[in-house]
Amino acid sequence: HIIILYFLFIIAGVLVFLAQFAILFTGTFPKGMHTFVVGLHRWYVRVIGYMYAMTDKYPPFSLS
């Protein structure tokens, strides 16, 4: 999980950088980019919760 999340966070960083320009010109965060970034952070929180033994539920490999 951590290795995959590392690379996805790099992609998310690039997307957020590009989204700044979209927000500047359109005034809104593009839906697809927003969905990816929010899903990535949800996945990260589930993995960290599992790593720190806050839950017994194994996190799925999913952005949903």
Predicted model as a PDB file, atoms N, CA, C, CB and O in Angstrom, pLDDT in the B-factor column:
MODEL        1                                                                  
ATOM      1  N   HIS A   1       0.811  -1.188   0.000  1.00 92.00           N  
ATOM      2  CA  HIS A   1       0.000   0.000   0.000  1.00 92.00           C  
ATOM      3  C   HIS A   1       0.862   1.262   0.000  1.00 92.00           C  
ATOM      4  CB  HIS A   1      -0.927  -0.008   1.193  1.00 92.00           C  
ATOM      5  O   HIS A   1       0.625   2.188  -0.776  1.00 92.00           O  
ATOM      6  N   ILE A   2       1.843   1.287   0.861  1.00 92.00           N  
ATOM      7  CA  ILE A   2       2.641   2.508   1.022  1.00 92.00           C  
ATOM      8  C   ILE A   2       3.399   2.840  -0.260  1.00 92.00           C  
ATOM      9  CB  ILE A   2       3.627   2.355   2.191  1.00 92.00           C  
ATOM     10  O   ILE A   2       3.490   4.010  -0.634  1.00 92.00           O  
ATOM     11  N   ILE A   3       3.943   1.834  -0.936  1.00 95.00           N  
ATOM     12  CA  ILE A   3       4.687   2.087  -2.172  1.00 95.00           C  
ATOM     13  C   ILE A   3       3.770   2.638  -3.251  1.00 95.00           C  
ATOM     14  CB  ILE A   3       5.367   0.802  -2.665  1.00 95.00           C  
ATOM     15  O   ILE A   3       4.118   3.604  -3.930  1.00 95.00           O  
ATOM     16  N   ILE A   4       2.613   2.037  -3.410  1.00 95.00           N  
ATOM     17  CA  ILE A   4       1.651   2.515  -4.410  1.00 95.00           C  
ATOM     18  C   ILE A   4       1.178   3.918  -4.048  1.00 95.00           C  
ATOM     19  CB  ILE A   4       0.443   1.551  -4.519  1.00 95.00           C  
ATOM     20  O   ILE A   4       1.082   4.781  -4.920  1.00 95.00           O  
ATOM     21  N   LEU A   5       0.885   4.152  -2.780  1.00 95.00           N  
ATOM     22  CA  LEU A   5       0.446   5.476  -2.350  1.00 95.00           C  
ATOM     23  C   LEU A   5       1.514   6.533  -2.600  1.00 95.00           C  
ATOM     24  CB  LEU A   5       0.076   5.453  -0.875  1.00 95.00           C  
ATOM     25  O   LEU A   5       1.190   7.668  -2.952  1.00 95.00           O  
ATOM     26  N   TYR A   6       2.778   6.175  -2.422  1.00 97.00           N  
ATOM     27  CA  TYR A   6       3.866   7.118  -2.664  1.00 97.00           C  
ATOM     28  C   TYR A   6       3.821   7.635  -4.104  1.00 97.00           C  
ATOM     29  CB  TYR A   6       5.227   6.455  -2.374  1.00 97.00           C  
ATOM     30  O   TYR A   6       3.893   8.840  -4.345  1.00 97.00           O  
ATOM     31  N   PHE A   7       3.702   6.711  -5.050  1.00 97.00           N  
ATOM     32  CA  PHE A   7       3.675   7.120  -6.455  1.00 97.00           C  
ATOM     33  C   PHE A   7       2.390   7.862  -6.811  1.00 97.00           C  
ATOM     34  CB  PHE A   7       3.831   5.904  -7.356  1.00 97.00           C  
ATOM     35  O   PHE A   7       2.410   8.790  -7.619  1.00 97.00           O  
ATOM     36  N   LEU A   8       1.288   7.461  -6.218  1.00 96.00           N  
ATOM     37  CA  LEU A   8       0.032   8.163  -6.477  1.00 96.00           C  
ATOM     38  C   LEU A   8       0.051   9.579  -5.893  1.00 96.00           C  
ATOM     39  CB  LEU A   8      -1.146   7.371  -5.895  1.00 96.00           C  
ATOM     40  O   LEU A   8      -0.547  10.490  -6.466  1.00 96.00           O  
ATOM     41  N   PHE A   9       0.734   9.771  -4.758  1.00 97.00           N  
ATOM     42  CA  PHE A   9       0.848  11.116  -4.204  1.00 97.00           C  
ATOM     43  C   PHE A   9       1.705  12.014  -5.095  1.00 97.00           C  
ATOM     44  CB  PHE A   9       1.438  11.060  -2.794  1.00 97.00           C  
ATOM     45  O   PHE A   9       1.472  13.221  -5.158  1.00 97.00           O  
ATOM     46  N   ILE A  10       2.683  11.446  -5.777  1.00 98.00           N  
ATOM     47  CA  ILE A  10       3.457  12.235  -6.741  1.00 98.00           C  
ATOM     48  C   ILE A  10       2.547  12.689  -7.886  1.00 98.00           C  
ATOM     49  CB  ILE A  10       4.659  11.411  -7.292  1.00 98.00           C  
ATOM     50  O   ILE A  10       2.594  13.846  -8.302  1.00 98.00           O  
ATOM     51  N   ILE A  11       1.732  11.780  -8.384  1.00 97.00           N  
ATOM     52  CA  ILE A  11       0.782  12.124  -9.446  1.00 97.00           C  
ATOM     53  C   ILE A  11      -0.214  13.163  -8.946  1.00 97.00           C  
ATOM     54  CB  ILE A  11       0.036  10.864  -9.944  1.00 97.00           C  
ATOM     55  O   ILE A  11      -0.545  14.105  -9.667  1.00 97.00           O  
ATOM     56  N   ALA A  12      -0.688  12.997  -7.721  1.00 97.00           N  
ATOM     57  CA  ALA A  12      -1.638  13.953  -7.152  1.00 97.00           C  
ATOM     58  C   ALA A  12      -1.015  15.338  -7.021  1.00 97.00           C  
ATOM     59  CB  ALA A  12      -2.127  13.468  -5.785  1.00 97.00           C  
ATOM     60  O   ALA A  12      -1.687  16.345  -7.241  1.00 97.00           O  
ATOM     61  N   GLY A  13       0.263  15.393  -6.665  1.00 97.00           N  
ATOM     62  CA  GLY A  13       0.944  16.681  -6.568  1.00 97.00           C  
ATOM     63  C   GLY A  13       0.972  17.398  -7.900  1.00 97.00           C  
ATOM     64  O   GLY A  13       0.756  18.608  -7.963  1.00 97.00           O  
ATOM     65  N   VAL A  14       1.236  16.657  -8.968  1.00 97.00           N  
ATOM     66  CA  VAL A  14       1.227  17.243 -10.310  1.00 97.00           C  
ATOM     67  C   VAL A  14      -0.181  17.702 -10.673  1.00 97.00           C  
ATOM     68  CB  VAL A  14       1.747  16.229 -11.353  1.00 97.00           C  
ATOM     69  O   VAL A  14      -0.362  18.788 -11.224  1.00 97.00           O  
ATOM     70  N   LEU A  15      -1.177  16.874 -10.363  1.00 96.00           N  
ATOM     71  CA  LEU A  15      -2.564  17.242 -10.670  1.00 96.00           C  
ATOM     72  C   LEU A  15      -2.998  18.495  -9.922  1.00 96.00           C  
ATOM     73  CB  LEU A  15      -3.501  16.091 -10.331  1.00 96.00           C  
ATOM     74  O   LEU A  15      -3.664  19.360 -10.491  1.00 96.00           O  
ATOM     75  N   VAL A  16      -2.629  18.595  -8.663  1.00 96.00           N  
ATOM     76  CA  VAL A  16      -3.003  19.778  -7.876  1.00 96.00           C  
ATOM     77  C   VAL A  16      -2.320  21.023  -8.434  1.00 96.00           C  
ATOM     78  CB  VAL A  16      -2.629  19.584  -6.383  1.00 96.00           C  
ATOM     79  O   VAL A  16      -2.915  22.100  -8.469  1.00 96.00           O  
ATOM     80  N   PHE A  17      -1.058  20.873  -8.874  1.00 97.00           N  
ATOM     81  CA  PHE A  17      -0.364  22.004  -9.493  1.00 97.00           C  
ATOM     82  C   PHE A  17      -1.098  22.455 -10.757  1.00 97.00           C  
ATOM     83  CB  PHE A  17       1.098  21.627  -9.827  1.00 97.00           C  
ATOM     84  O   PHE A  17      -1.291  23.651 -10.973  1.00 97.00           O  
ATOM     85  N   LEU A  18      -1.505  21.498 -11.589  1.00 96.00           N  
ATOM     86  CA  LEU A  18      -2.239  21.842 -12.809  1.00 96.00           C  
ATOM     87  C   LEU A  18      -3.634  22.378 -12.492  1.00 96.00           C  
ATOM     88  CB  LEU A  18      -2.347  20.620 -13.723  1.00 96.00           C  
ATOM     89  O   LEU A  18      -4.146  23.248 -13.197  1.00 96.00           O  
ATOM     90  N   ALA A  19      -4.240  21.858 -11.439  1.00 96.00           N  
ATOM     91  CA  ALA A  19      -5.581  22.305 -11.062  1.00 96.00           C  
ATOM     92  C   ALA A  19      -5.585  23.761 -10.619  1.00 96.00           C  
ATOM     93  CB  ALA A  19      -6.137  21.426  -9.950  1.00 96.00           C  
ATOM     94  O   ALA A  19      -6.603  24.444 -10.738  1.00 96.00           O  
ATOM     95  N   GLN A  20      -4.453  24.243 -10.108  1.00 96.00           N  
ATOM     96  CA  GLN A  20      -4.371  25.648  -9.705  1.00 96.00           C  
ATOM     97  C   GLN A  20      -4.701  26.561 -10.880  1.00 96.00           C  
ATOM     98  CB  GLN A  20      -2.970  25.974  -9.156  1.00 96.00           C  
ATOM     99  O   GLN A  20      -5.388  27.570 -10.719  1.00 96.00           O  
ATOM    100  N   PHE A  21      -4.213  26.203 -12.046  1.00 96.00           N  
ATOM    101  CA  PHE A  21      -4.472  27.026 -13.227  1.00 96.00           C  
ATOM    102  C   PHE A  21      -5.919  26.898 -13.680  1.00 96.00           C  
ATOM    103  CB  PHE A  21      -3.532  26.634 -14.366  1.00 96.00           C  
ATOM    104  O   PHE A  21      -6.529  27.875 -14.115  1.00 96.00           O  
ATOM    105  N   ALA A  22      -6.462  25.694 -13.576  1.00 95.00           N  
ATOM    106  CA  ALA A  22      -7.871  25.503 -13.925  1.00 95.00           C  
ATOM    107  C   ALA A  22      -8.754  26.296 -12.975  1.00 95.00           C  
ATOM    108  CB  ALA A  22      -8.250  24.006 -13.886  1.00 95.00           C  
ATOM    109  O   ALA A  22      -9.737  26.904 -13.399  1.00 95.00           O  
ATOM    110  N   ILE A  23      -8.411  26.294 -11.695  1.00 95.00           N  
ATOM    111  CA  ILE A  23      -9.184  27.054 -10.711  1.00 95.00           C  
ATOM    112  C   ILE A  23      -9.048  28.546 -10.967  1.00 95.00           C  
ATOM    113  CB  ILE A  23      -8.727  26.716  -9.281  1.00 95.00           C  
ATOM    114  O   ILE A  23     -10.015  29.294 -10.822  1.00 95.00           O  
ATOM    115  N   LEU A  24      -7.863  28.978 -11.345  1.00 96.00           N  
ATOM    116  CA  LEU A  24      -7.621  30.391 -11.622  1.00 96.00           C  
ATOM    117  C   LEU A  24      -8.489  30.891 -12.773  1.00 96.00           C  
ATOM    118  CB  LEU A  24      -6.147  30.621 -11.944  1.00 96.00           C  
ATOM    119  O   LEU A  24      -9.032  31.994 -12.711  1.00 96.00           O  
ATOM    120  N   PHE A  25      -8.621  30.080 -13.822  1.00 96.00           N  
ATOM    121  CA  PHE A  25      -9.342  30.528 -15.009  1.00 96.00           C  
ATOM    122  C   PHE A  25     -10.827  30.176 -14.998  1.00 96.00           C  
ATOM    123  CB  PHE A  25      -8.707  29.940 -16.226  1.00 96.00           C  
ATOM    124  O   PHE A  25     -11.634  30.927 -15.546  1.00 96.00           O  
ATOM    125  N   THR A  26     -11.207  29.059 -14.391  1.00 95.00           N  
ATOM    126  CA  THR A  26     -12.617  28.660 -14.403  1.00 95.00           C  
ATOM    127  C   THR A  26     -13.312  28.890 -13.071  1.00 95.00           C  
ATOM    128  CB  THR A  26     -12.735  27.209 -14.780  1.00 95.00           C  
ATOM    129  O   THR A  26     -14.537  28.998 -13.018  1.00 95.00           O  
ATOM    130  N   GLY A  27     -12.537  28.965 -11.992  1.00 94.00           N  
ATOM    131  CA  GLY A  27     -13.125  29.177 -10.674  1.00 94.00           C  
ATOM    132  C   GLY A  27     -13.567  27.906  -9.978  1.00 94.00           C  
ATOM    133  O   GLY A  27     -14.118  27.962  -8.879  1.00 94.00           O  
ATOM    134  N   THR A  28     -13.331  26.742 -10.611  1.00 94.00           N  
ATOM    135  CA  THR A  28     -13.729  25.483  -9.987  1.00 94.00           C  
ATOM    136  C   THR A  28     -12.613  24.448 -10.119  1.00 94.00           C  
ATOM    137  CB  THR A  28     -15.032  24.952 -10.621  1.00 94.00           C  
ATOM    138  O   THR A  28     -11.818  24.480 -11.058  1.00 94.00           O  
ATOM    139  N   PHE A  29     -12.576  23.537  -9.161  1.00 94.00           N  
ATOM    140  CA  PHE A  29     -11.637  22.415  -9.198  1.00 94.00           C  
ATOM    141  C   PHE A  29     -12.232  21.386 -10.154  1.00 94.00           C  
ATOM    142  CB  PHE A  29     -11.386  21.799  -7.749  1.00 94.00           C  
ATOM    143  O   PHE A  29     -13.371  20.966  -9.946  1.00 94.00           O  
ATOM    144  N   PRO A  30     -11.514  20.963 -11.189  1.00 95.00           N  
ATOM    145  CA  PRO A  30     -12.061  19.967 -12.124  1.00 95.00           C  
ATOM    146  C   PRO A  30     -12.510  18.698 -11.390  1.00 95.00           C  
ATOM    147  CB  PRO A  30     -11.011  19.610 -13.194  1.00 95.00           C  
ATOM    148  O   PRO A  30     -11.805  18.178 -10.525  1.00 95.00           O  
ATOM    149  N   LYS A  31     -13.688  18.221 -11.754  1.00 96.00           N  
ATOM    150  CA  LYS A  31     -14.327  17.106 -11.053  1.00 96.00           C  
ATOM    151  C   LYS A  31     -13.446  15.861 -10.992  1.00 96.00           C  
ATOM    152  CB  LYS A  31     -15.637  16.764 -11.723  1.00 96.00           C  
ATOM    153  O   LYS A  31     -13.310  15.264  -9.924  1.00 96.00           O  
ATOM    154  N   GLY A  32     -12.848  15.456 -12.105  1.00 94.00           N  
ATOM    155  CA  GLY A  32     -12.024  14.252 -12.136  1.00 94.00           C  
ATOM    156  C   GLY A  32     -10.805  14.365 -11.245  1.00 94.00           C  
ATOM    157  O   GLY A  32     -10.453  13.420 -10.539  1.00 94.00           O  
ATOM    158  N   MET A  33     -10.161  15.518 -11.278  1.00 95.00           N  
ATOM    159  CA  MET A  33      -8.987  15.736 -10.432  1.00 95.00           C  
ATOM    160  C   MET A  33      -9.377  15.716  -8.959  1.00 95.00           C  
ATOM    161  CB  MET A  33      -8.305  17.071 -10.784  1.00 95.00           C  
ATOM    162  O   MET A  33      -8.678  15.134  -8.129  1.00 95.00           O  
ATOM    163  N   HIS A  34     -10.493  16.353  -8.646  1.00 95.00           N  
ATOM    164  CA  HIS A  34     -10.964  16.389  -7.258  1.00 95.00           C  
ATOM    165  C   HIS A  34     -11.279  14.988  -6.760  1.00 95.00           C  
ATOM    166  CB  HIS A  34     -12.204  17.285  -7.129  1.00 95.00           C  
ATOM    167  O   HIS A  34     -10.923  14.629  -5.637  1.00 95.00           O  
ATOM    168  N   THR A  35     -11.942  14.201  -7.585  1.00 95.00           N  
ATOM    169  CA  THR A  35     -12.293  12.833  -7.200  1.00 95.00           C  
ATOM    170  C   THR A  35     -11.043  12.008  -6.932  1.00 95.00           C  
ATOM    171  CB  THR A  35     -13.139  12.167  -8.292  1.00 95.00           C  
ATOM    172  O   THR A  35     -10.999  11.244  -5.967  1.00 95.00           O  
ATOM    173  N   PHE A  36     -10.030  12.155  -7.773  1.00 96.00           N  
ATOM    174  CA  PHE A  36      -8.777  11.413  -7.594  1.00 96.00           C  
ATOM    175  C   PHE A  36      -8.074  11.810  -6.300  1.00 96.00           C  
ATOM    176  CB  PHE A  36      -7.844  11.648  -8.788  1.00 96.00           C  
ATOM    177  O   PHE A  36      -7.654  10.946  -5.530  1.00 96.00           O  
ATOM    178  N   VAL A  37      -7.944  13.101  -6.060  1.00 96.00           N  
ATOM    179  CA  VAL A  37      -7.223  13.580  -4.875  1.00 96.00           C  
ATOM    180  C   VAL A  37      -7.953  13.191  -3.588  1.00 96.00           C  
ATOM    181  CB  VAL A  37      -7.046  15.109  -4.937  1.00 96.00           C  
ATOM    182  O   VAL A  37      -7.323  12.743  -2.630  1.00 96.00           O  
ATOM    183  N   VAL A  38      -9.262  13.358  -3.565  1.00 95.00           N  
ATOM    184  CA  VAL A  38     -10.036  12.990  -2.369  1.00 95.00           C  
ATOM    185  C   VAL A  38      -9.992  11.479  -2.143  1.00 95.00           C  
ATOM    186  CB  VAL A  38     -11.504  13.466  -2.503  1.00 95.00           C  
ATOM    187  O   VAL A  38      -9.845  11.029  -1.006  1.00 95.00           O  
ATOM    188  N   GLY A  39     -10.117  10.694  -3.209  1.00 95.00           N  
ATOM    189  CA  GLY A  39     -10.041   9.241  -3.082  1.00 95.00           C  
ATOM    190  C   GLY A  39      -8.689   8.781  -2.589  1.00 95.00           C  
ATOM    191  O   GLY A  39      -8.594   7.848  -1.792  1.00 95.00           O  
ATOM    192  N   LEU A  40      -7.640   9.437  -3.062  1.00 96.00           N  
ATOM    193  CA  LEU A  40      -6.288   9.102  -2.619  1.00 96.00           C  
ATOM    194  C   LEU A  40      -6.108   9.378  -1.139  1.00 96.00           C  
ATOM    195  CB  LEU A  40      -5.258   9.882  -3.420  1.00 96.00           C  
ATOM    196  O   LEU A  40      -5.511   8.572  -0.425  1.00 96.00           O  
ATOM    197  N   HIS A  41      -6.615  10.503  -0.674  1.00 95.00           N  
ATOM    198  CA  HIS A  41      -6.497  10.820   0.749  1.00 95.00           C  
ATOM    199  C   HIS A  41      -7.348   9.879   1.615  1.00 95.00           C  
ATOM    200  CB  HIS A  41      -6.910  12.275   0.996  1.00 95.00           C  
ATOM    201  O   HIS A  41      -6.952   9.541   2.730  1.00 95.00           O  
ATOM    202  N   ARG A  42      -8.490   9.465   1.118  1.00 95.00           N  
ATOM    203  CA  ARG A  42      -9.306   8.490   1.863  1.00 95.00           C  
ATOM    204  C   ARG A  42      -8.554   7.174   1.998  1.00 95.00           C  
ATOM    205  CB  ARG A  42     -10.670   8.256   1.160  1.00 95.00           C  
ATOM    206  O   ARG A  42      -8.528   6.570   3.071  1.00 95.00           O  
ATOM    207  N   TRP A  43      -7.942   6.736   0.899  1.00 95.00           N  
ATOM    208  CA  TRP A  43      -7.178   5.488   0.918  1.00 95.00           C  
ATOM    209  C   TRP A  43      -6.019   5.605   1.908  1.00 95.00           C  
ATOM    210  CB  TRP A  43      -6.650   5.144  -0.501  1.00 95.00           C  
ATOM    211  O   TRP A  43      -5.766   4.684   2.685  1.00 95.00           O  
ATOM    212  N   TYR A  44      -5.321   6.734   1.877  1.00 95.00           N  
ATOM    213  CA  TYR A  44      -4.197   6.966   2.780  1.00 95.00           C  
ATOM    214  C   TYR A  44      -4.639   6.895   4.248  1.00 95.00           C  
ATOM    215  CB  TYR A  44      -3.554   8.330   2.487  1.00 95.00           C  
ATOM    216  O   TYR A  44      -3.966   6.276   5.072  1.00 95.00           O  
ATOM    217  N   VAL A  45      -5.754   7.520   4.561  1.00 94.00           N  
ATOM    218  CA  VAL A  45      -6.249   7.515   5.944  1.00 94.00           C  
ATOM    219  C   VAL A  45      -6.620   6.098   6.372  1.00 94.00           C  
ATOM    220  CB  VAL A  45      -7.469   8.453   6.091  1.00 94.00           C  
ATOM    221  O   VAL A  45      -6.360   5.713   7.512  1.00 94.00           O  
ATOM    222  N   ARG A  46      -7.229   5.313   5.469  1.00 94.00           N  
ATOM    223  CA  ARG A  46      -7.567   3.926   5.806  1.00 94.00           C  
ATOM    224  C   ARG A  46      -6.309   3.105   6.072  1.00 94.00           C  
ATOM    225  CB  ARG A  46      -8.385   3.282   4.674  1.00 94.00           C  
ATOM    226  O   ARG A  46      -6.276   2.301   7.003  1.00 94.00           O  
ATOM    227  N   VAL A  47      -5.271   3.307   5.256  1.00 95.00           N  
ATOM    228  CA  VAL A  47      -4.014   2.560   5.442  1.00 95.00           C  
ATOM    229  C   VAL A  47      -3.339   2.959   6.749  1.00 95.00           C  
ATOM    230  CB  VAL A  47      -3.052   2.805   4.255  1.00 95.00           C  
ATOM    231  O   VAL A  47      -2.872   2.093   7.489  1.00 95.00           O  
ATOM    232  N   ILE A  48      -3.281   4.247   7.042  1.00 94.00           N  
ATOM    233  CA  ILE A  48      -2.655   4.705   8.277  1.00 94.00           C  
ATOM    234  C   ILE A  48      -3.439   4.195   9.495  1.00 94.00           C  
ATOM    235  CB  ILE A  48      -2.568   6.249   8.298  1.00 94.00           C  
ATOM    236  O   ILE A  48      -2.845   3.782  10.491  1.00 94.00           O  
ATOM    237  N   GLY A  49      -4.756   4.226   9.408  1.00 94.00           N  
ATOM    238  CA  GLY A  49      -5.574   3.691  10.501  1.00 94.00           C  
ATOM    239  C   GLY A  49      -5.290   2.218  10.741  1.00 94.00           C  
ATOM    240  O   GLY A  49      -5.234   1.778  11.890  1.00 94.00           O  
ATOM    241  N   TYR A  50      -5.108   1.450   9.668  1.00 94.00           N  
ATOM    242  CA  TYR A  50      -4.785   0.032   9.810  1.00 94.00           C  
ATOM    243  C   TYR A  50      -3.380  -0.149  10.373  1.00 94.00           C  
ATOM    244  CB  TYR A  50      -4.912  -0.685   8.460  1.00 94.00           C  
ATOM    245  O   TYR A  50      -3.157  -1.004  11.230  1.00 94.00           O  
ATOM    246  N   MET A  51      -2.425   0.660   9.888  1.00 92.00           N  
ATOM    247  CA  MET A  51      -1.038   0.544  10.361  1.00 92.00           C  
ATOM    248  C   MET A  51      -0.917   0.840  11.850  1.00 92.00           C  
ATOM    249  CB  MET A  51      -0.133   1.487   9.576  1.00 92.00           C  
ATOM    250  O   MET A  51      -0.131   0.196  12.544  1.00 92.00           O  
ATOM    251  N   TYR A  52      -1.674   1.792  12.342  1.00 92.00           N  
ATOM    252  CA  TYR A  52      -1.619   2.157  13.756  1.00 92.00           C  
ATOM    253  C   TYR A  52      -2.594   1.350  14.608  1.00 92.00           C  
ATOM    254  CB  TYR A  52      -1.906   3.632  13.916  1.00 92.00           C  
ATOM    255  O   TYR A  52      -2.844   1.687  15.765  1.00 92.00           O  
ATOM    256  N   ALA A  53      -3.141   0.288  14.031  1.00 89.00           N  
ATOM    257  CA  ALA A  53      -4.035  -0.645  14.723  1.00 89.00           C  
ATOM    258  C   ALA A  53      -5.272   0.046  15.281  1.00 89.00           C  
ATOM    259  CB  ALA A  53      -3.292  -1.339  15.847  1.00 89.00           C  
ATOM    260  O   ALA A  53      -5.771  -0.326  16.344  1.00 89.00           O  
ATOM    261  N   MET A  54      -5.764   1.045  14.567  1.00 89.00           N  
ATOM    262  CA  MET A  54      -7.005   1.703  14.971  1.00 89.00           C  
ATOM    263  C   MET A  54      -8.218   0.950  14.442  1.00 89.00           C  
ATOM    264  CB  MET A  54      -7.029   3.151  14.477  1.00 89.00           C  
ATOM    265  O   MET A  54      -9.342   1.171  14.892  1.00 89.00           O  
ATOM    266  N   THR A  55      -7.980   0.056  13.479  1.00 87.00           N  
ATOM    267  CA  THR A  55      -9.052  -0.753  12.926  1.00 87.00           C  
ATOM    268  C   THR A  55      -8.485  -2.107  12.516  1.00 87.00           C  
ATOM    269  CB  THR A  55      -9.724  -0.043  11.720  1.00 87.00           C  
ATOM    270  O   THR A  55      -7.300  -2.223  12.206  1.00 87.00           O  
ATOM    271  N   ASP A  56      -9.336  -3.128  12.515  1.00 88.00           N  
ATOM    272  CA  ASP A  56      -8.928  -4.454  12.071  1.00 88.00           C  
ATOM    273  C   ASP A  56      -9.258  -4.688  10.607  1.00 88.00           C  
ATOM    274  CB  ASP A  56      -9.589  -5.516  12.922  1.00 88.00           C  
ATOM    275  O   ASP A  56      -8.831  -5.685  10.026  1.00 88.00           O  
ATOM    276  N   LYS A  57     -10.008  -3.786  10.012  1.00 88.00           N  
ATOM    277  CA  LYS A  57     -10.430  -3.943   8.622  1.00 88.00           C  
ATOM    278  C   LYS A  57      -9.278  -3.588   7.690  1.00 88.00           C  
ATOM    279  CB  LYS A  57     -11.666  -3.061   8.319  1.00 88.00           C  
ATOM    280  O   LYS A  57      -8.788  -2.458   7.693  1.00 88.00           O  
ATOM    281  N   TYR A  58      -8.851  -4.567   6.890  1.00 87.00           N  
ATOM    282  CA  TYR A  58      -7.747  -4.348   5.967  1.00 87.00           C  
ATOM    283  C   TYR A  58      -8.192  -3.399   4.851  1.00 87.00           C  
ATOM    284  CB  TYR A  58      -7.248  -5.694   5.378  1.00 87.00           C  
ATOM    285  O   TYR A  58      -9.242  -3.618   4.246  1.00 87.00           O  
ATOM    286  N   PRO A  59      -7.419  -2.355   4.570  1.00 87.00           N  
ATOM    287  CA  PRO A  59      -7.843  -1.375   3.565  1.00 87.00           C  
ATOM    288  C   PRO A  59      -7.781  -1.960   2.150  1.00 87.00           C  
ATOM    289  CB  PRO A  59      -6.965  -0.115   3.649  1.00 87.00           C  
ATOM    290  O   PRO A  59      -6.815  -2.640   1.803  1.00 87.00           O  
ATOM    291  N   PRO A  60      -8.792  -1.702   1.345  1.00 85.00           N  
ATOM    292  CA  PRO A  60      -8.791  -2.218  -0.036  1.00 85.00           C  
ATOM    293  C   PRO A  60      -7.881  -1.369  -0.923  1.00 85.00           C  
ATOM    294  CB  PRO A  60     -10.232  -2.238  -0.616  1.00 85.00           C  
ATOM    295  O   PRO A  60      -7.568  -0.225  -0.594  1.00 85.00           O  
ATOM    296  N   PHE A  61      -7.463  -1.939  -2.045  1.00 83.00           N  
ATOM    297  CA  PHE A  61      -6.709  -1.200  -3.054  1.00 83.00           C  
ATOM    298  C   PHE A  61      -7.714  -0.438  -3.910  1.00 83.00           C  
ATOM    299  CB  PHE A  61      -5.816  -2.158  -3.931  1.00 83.00           C  
ATOM    300  O   PHE A  61      -8.014  -0.839  -5.035  1.00 83.00           O  
ATOM    301  N   SER A  62      -8.229   0.659  -3.373  1.00 81.00           N  
ATOM    302  CA  SER A  62      -9.288   1.379  -4.060  1.00 81.00           C  
ATOM    303  C   SER A  62      -9.276   2.848  -3.661  1.00 81.00           C  
ATOM    304  CB  SER A  62     -10.651   0.752  -3.753  1.00 81.00           C  
ATOM    305  O   SER A  62      -8.948   3.200  -2.528  1.00 81.00           O  
ATOM    306  N   LEU A  63      -9.642   3.701  -4.621  1.00 79.00           N  
ATOM    307  CA  LEU A  63      -9.763   5.130  -4.337  1.00 79.00           C  
ATOM    308  C   LEU A  63     -11.166   5.501  -3.876  1.00 79.00           C  
ATOM    309  CB  LEU A  63      -9.395   5.941  -5.568  1.00 79.00           C  
ATOM    310  O   LEU A  63     -11.422   6.658  -3.543  1.00 79.00           O  
ATOM    311  N   SER A  64     -12.072   4.538  -3.854  1.00 75.00           N  
ATOM    312  CA  SER A  64     -13.449   4.851  -3.458  1.00 75.00           C  
ATOM    313  C   SER A  64     -13.636   4.815  -1.954  1.00 75.00           C  
ATOM    314  CB  SER A  64     -14.413   3.884  -4.111  1.00 75.00           C  
ATOM    315  O   SER A  64     -14.739   5.056  -1.462  1.00 75.00           O  
TER     316      SER A  64                                                      
ENDMDL                                                                          
END                                                                             
